[in-house]
């Protein structure tokens, strides 16, 4: 006997049987056997996300024999002389139904759905022949929507590879191999920030500081900037200046962004390295892109580290080899790379918006079906 669990119910109509287990059922368990056309709903999985997504699947017609479902699922017995299973599946996956389910789950202390919840759902239901006509038409249209969605998803996936491609085309180019090599510590002053401590949270001089989470690739997330105590002496040491490059020591080692004075004054904690170019030898954005390139190549997370925690210590950062063209050429390359990355970002936004619009189509088609426009 095949026994279905939470993992067999996806957001598609058909069940995924690849992980179904096989075992014998006791007589007491036989009332959990699902028949062809029944709907199986995730009741409880220890994860509110699984339930709130409204995961539901139809016991497929093509199967022979009987299928049992685990006690983490609800079996909705469908009278196929009164309702078309595929149409019911569409209704249960509609925006209105999912919103209703979310409201029930949100009011519960434990993410769990009871079968009585589904008895409370109401929706218009035309005669069975009309249901079948609507279901057949919706199935055809949703197949086309899925094809369009897959095409747009492929385009989005392709644009997401562009930043890596642009970085590699610069730093892996034959021209780059001819640039003189300098150690990063020779061209930048490198300093870790202030260590966070219980005392620093309650001092007399609370000042804004940046953490690892505030530093993203090429930008800063400044919607949640914390404060801690910096004495006047510490403030002189840890004050950020425009053009400073902040680099993550842990988390995603090497992740970096160039500070542009968005908050003044602003400081930084020990989880971050502050790199300040010396003698105009390097452009900070050029160094940032070099670090991004290194992160893509797993340069900062090799297996020779003494700890399993991803970590980029200052000594290793100072020894990092950096191929350095003349400063004017660095700026030209940075401008070209920034333009390419902005174009890639615009394409990502375009395809993400198209994907979001396609995700709204099933609900719109269902509304049309029940207003007689289909």
C-alpha positions in Angstrom: 0.0 0.0 0.0 1.4 3.4 -0.9 1.3 5.9 1.9 1.4 9.6 1.0 3.0 12.3 3.2 3.3 16.1 3.2 6.2 15.9 0.6 3.9 14.3 -2.0 1.6 17.4 -2.1 3.1 20.2 -4.2 1.5 23.3 -5.6 0.5 21.3 -8.7 -2.8 19.5 -9.2 -1.2 16.1 -9.5 0.4 14.2 -6.6 4.2 13.7 -6.7 4.5 9.9 -5.9 8.3 9.8 -6.1 8.7 9.7 -2.4 5.7 7.7 -1.4 6.4 4.9 1.1 5.1 1.3 0.8 3.8 -0.5 3.9 0.9 -2.6 5.1 -2.1 -0.9 6.7 -4.0 -2.2 9.7 -7.8 -2.4 9.5 -8.1 0.7 11.6 -6.1 2.7 9.1 -8.2 1.8 6.1 -10.5 4.8 6.6 -7.5 6.9 5.6 -7.5 5.3 2.1 -7.9 7.9 -0.6 -9.9 7.1 -3.7 -9.4 8.4 -7.3 -10.5 12.1 -7.5 -10.2 12.8 -3.8 -8.4 15.9 -2.8 -5.5 15.7 -0.3 -4.7 18.8 1.8 -1.7 19.4 4.0 -3.1 19.6 7.5 0.0 19.8 9.6 3.7 19.6 8.9 5.4 21.5 11.7 5.7 24.4 9.3 3.2 27.2 8.9 4.6 27.9 5.4 3.5 24.5 4.1 -0.1 25.0 5.4 -0.5 28.7 4.5 0.5 28.0 0.9 -2.8 26.0 0.7 -1.0 22.9 -0.7 -3.6 20.6 -2.2 -3.4 17.8 -4.8 -5.8 15.5 -6.6 -5.5 11.7 -6.2 -4.8 11.0 -9.8 -7.2 8.9 -12.0 -4.3 7.1 -13.6 -3.5 5.1 -10.5 -4.8 1.7 -9.9 -5.5 0.3 -6.4 -5.8 2.4 -3.3 -3.6 5.0 -1.7 -3.5 5.9 2.0 -2.5 9.3 3.3 -0.7 10.1 6.5 -2.3 11.7 9.5 -0.6 15.0 8.5 -3.1 15.4 5.7 -6.8 15.9 5.2 -8.7 13.8 2.7 -11.6 15.6 1.0 -14.0 13.0 -0.4 -15.3 14.3 -3.7 -18.6 13.2 -5.0 -17.8 13.2 -8.7 -21.5 13.2 -9.6 -21.8 16.6 -8.1 -18.4 18.3 -8.5 -15.5 18.2 -10.9 -12.3 17.5 -8.8 -10.0 19.7 -11.0 -12.4 22.7 -10.6 -12.5 22.2 -6.8 -8.7 22.1 -6.8 -8.6 25.4 -8.6 -11.1 26.9 -6.1 -9.1 25.8 -3.1 -6.0 27.3 -4.7 -7.7 30.6 -5.4 -6.5 33.8 -3.7 -9.8 34.0 -1.7 -9.6 30.5 -0.4 -5.9 30.8 0.6 -6.6 34.1 2.4 -9.4 32.4 4.3 -7.1 29.5 5.3 -4.3 31.9 6.3 -6.8 33.8 8.6 -7.7 30.5 10.3 -4.1 29.4 10.8 -3.0 32.8 12.0 -5.6 32.6 14.8 -4.2 29.3 16.0 -1.2 28.9 18.4 -0.1 25.8 16.4 0.0 25.8 12.6 -2.8 23.2 12.0 -5.9 23.0 9.8 -9.0 21.1 10.8 -11.3 19.5 8.3 -14.1 21.6 9.6 -12.3 24.6 8.2 -13.1 23.4 4.7 -16.8 23.0 5.6 -16.9 26.7 6.2 -15.8 27.6 2.6 -18.6 28.7 0.3 -18.5 29.3 -3.5 -20.9 29.3 -6.4 -21.2 26.0 -8.2 -22.8 25.6 -11.7 -24.3 22.3 -12.9 -21.9 19.4 -13.4 -21.7 19.7 -17.3 -20.9 23.4 -17.0 -18.3 22.6 -14.3 -16.6 20.1 -16.7 -16.6 22.6 -19.6 -15.1 25.3 -17.3 -12.5 22.9 -15.9 -11.5 21.7 -19.4 -11.2 25.3 -20.7 -9.3 26.4 -17.6 -6.9 23.5 -17.9 -6.1 24.5 -21.5 -5.5 28.1 -20.5 -3.4 27.3 -17.4 -1.2 25.0 -19.5 -0.5 28.0 -21.7 0.1 30.2 -18.7 2.6 27.6 -17.3 4.4 27.5 -20.7 4.7 31.3 -20.7 5.8 31.3 -17.0 8.5 28.7 -17.7 9.8 30.9 -20.6 9.9 34.0 -18.5 11.5 32.1 -15.6 14.2 30.9 -18.0 14.8 34.5 -19.1 15.0 35.6 -15.4 17.4 32.8 -14.6 19.6 33.9 -17.5 19.7 37.5 -16.4 20.7 36.4 -12.9 23.9 34.9 -14.3 24.9 38.1 -16.0 26.7 39.7 -13.0 29.0 36.7 -12.7 29.6 36.7 -16.5 30.5 40.4 -16.5 32.9 40.1 -13.6 34.6 37.1 -15.1 34.9 38.8 -18.5 36.9 41.6 -16.8 39.1 39.7 -14.3 39.6 36.6 -16.4 40.4 38.5 -19.5 43.9 38.2 -21.2 44.5 41.9 -20.6 43.9 41.4 -16.9 46.7 38.7 -16.8 49.2 41.4 -17.9 48.4 43.8 -15.0 51.1 44.1 -12.3 50.2 42.3 -9.0 50.0 44.1 -5.7 49.0 42.7 -2.3 45.7 44.3 -1.1 47.4 45.4 2.2 50.0 47.4 0.1 47.4 49.6 -1.5 44.7 49.8 1.2 44.8 50.6 4.9 42.8 47.7 6.5 41.2 47.9 9.9 38.5 45.9 11.8 35.7 47.7 13.6 34.9 48.0 17.3 33.9 44.8 19.1 30.3 44.7 20.3 30.0 44.1 24.0 27.2 44.4 26.7 28.9 47.5 28.0 29.0 49.2 24.6 25.2 48.9 24.4 24.6 51.1 27.4 27.3 53.7 27.2 27.0 57.5 27.3 27.6 58.1 23.6 25.3 55.9 21.5 26.2 56.3 17.8 25.0 54.5 14.6 27.2 51.7 13.4 27.1 49.2 10.5 26.9 45.4 11.0 27.5 42.5 8.6 23.8 42.5 7.7 24.0 46.1 6.6 26.6 45.4 3.9 25.3 43.8 0.7 27.0 43.4 -2.7 27.5 46.9 -4.0 25.0 48.5 -1.7 24.0 49.1 2.0 20.8 48.0 3.7 20.2 50.9 6.0 16.6 50.3 7.1 17.8 48.8 10.4 20.9 50.6 11.7 21.8 49.8 15.3 23.6 52.1 17.8 26.3 51.4 20.4 28.6 53.5 22.5 31.7 55.0 20.9 33.9 57.3 23.0 35.4 60.4 21.4 38.7 58.6 21.0 37.0 55.5 19.4 34.9 57.8 17.2 38.1 59.2 15.7 39.4 55.7 15.0 36.2 54.1 13.6 34.5 57.0 11.7 33.7 56.1 8.1 34.7 58.4 5.3 33.2 58.5 1.8 35.1 56.1 -0.4 35.8 53.6 2.4 35.2 50.0 1.3 33.5 47.8 4.0 34.1 44.1 3.7 32.3 41.3 5.6 34.7 39.2 7.7 32.1 36.3 8.1 28.7 35.2 6.9 29.5 35.7 3.2 33.2 36.5 3.4 34.3 39.2 1.1 30.8 40.8 0.5 31.6 44.4 0.1 30.2 47.9 -0.7 31.7 51.4 -0.9 30.5 53.9 1.7 29.2 57.2 0.3 28.4 59.1 3.5 24.7 58.1 3.6 24.7 58.5 7.4 27.0 61.1 9.0 28.8 60.3 11.3 28.7 56.5 11.1 30.9 53.8 12.5 31.3 50.0 12.1 31.7 46.9 14.3 34.4 44.2 14.4 32.5 42.0 11.9 33.5 44.3 9.2 36.9 45.3 7.6 37.3 48.9 6.6 39.5 49.3 3.5 40.8 52.8 2.7 42.8 53.1 -0.5 46.2 54.7 -0.1 48.1 57.1 -2.4 45.4 56.8 -5.0 46.7 53.5 -6.1 43.3 51.8 -6.4 39.7 52.8 -7.0 37.5 51.4 -4.1 34.9 50.2 -6.6 37.5 48.3 -8.5 38.6 46.5 -5.3 34.9 45.8 -4.5 34.4 44.1 -7.9 37.6 42.2 -7.4 36.3 40.8 -4.1 33.0 40.0 -5.7 34.9 38.0 -8.4 36.8 36.2 -5.7 33.6 35.3 -3.8 32.1 33.9 -7.0 35.2 31.7 -7.4 35.0 30.6 -3.7 38.3 32.2 -3.1 37.4 33.0 0.5 35.8 29.8 1.6 38.4 27.1 0.6 38.7 23.8 2.5 42.1 24.7 4.0 40.6 27.0 6.6 41.1 25.9 10.3 37.4 26.4 11.1 34.3 25.2 9.3 32.8 28.7 9.8 33.3 30.9 6.7 35.7 33.6 7.7 38.0 36.1 6.1 40.6 37.3 8.6 42.5 40.6 8.2 45.9 38.9 7.6 44.4 36.9 4.7 42.8 40.0 3.3 46.0 41.9 3.4 47.8 39.1 1.5 45.1 38.9 -1.2 46.8 39.3 -4.7 45.3 42.2 -6.7 46.1 42.8 -10.4 46.2 46.6 -10.7 46.0 48.5 -14.0 46.6 52.3 -13.9 44.0 54.2 -11.9 42.5 55.9 -14.9 41.9 52.5 -16.6 40.4 51.2 -13.3 37.8 54.0 -13.4 37.0 53.3 -17.0 36.5 49.6 -16.3 34.4 50.4 -13.2 32.1 52.7 -15.2 31.7 50.0 -17.9 31.0 47.3 -15.3 28.5 49.4 -13.4 26.7 50.1 -16.6 26.5 46.4 -17.5 25.3 45.5 -14.0 22.6 48.2 -14.0 21.4 46.9 -17.3 21.3 43.3 -15.9 19.4 44.6 -12.8 16.8 46.3 -15.1 16.3 43.1 -17.0 15.9 41.1 -13.8 13.2 43.6 -12.6 11.5 43.4 -16.0 11.3 39.6 -16.0 10.4 39.5 -12.3 7.5 41.8 -13.0 6.3 39.7 -15.9 6.5 36.6 -13.7 4.4 38.4 -11.1 1.8 39.3 -13.7 1.6 35.7 -14.9 1.1 34.5 -11.3 -2.0 36.7 -11.1 -3.6 35.1 -14.3 -5.0 31.9 -12.7 -7.0 33.9 -10.2 -8.3 36.2 -13.0 -9.3 33.2 -15.2 -11.1 31.6 -12.3 -13.0 34.9 -11.6 -14.0 35.0 -15.3 -15.2 31.4 -15.2 -17.6 32.1 -12.3 -18.9 35.3 -13.9 -19.8 33.6 -17.2 -17.1 35.2 -19.2 -15.1 32.1 -19.9 
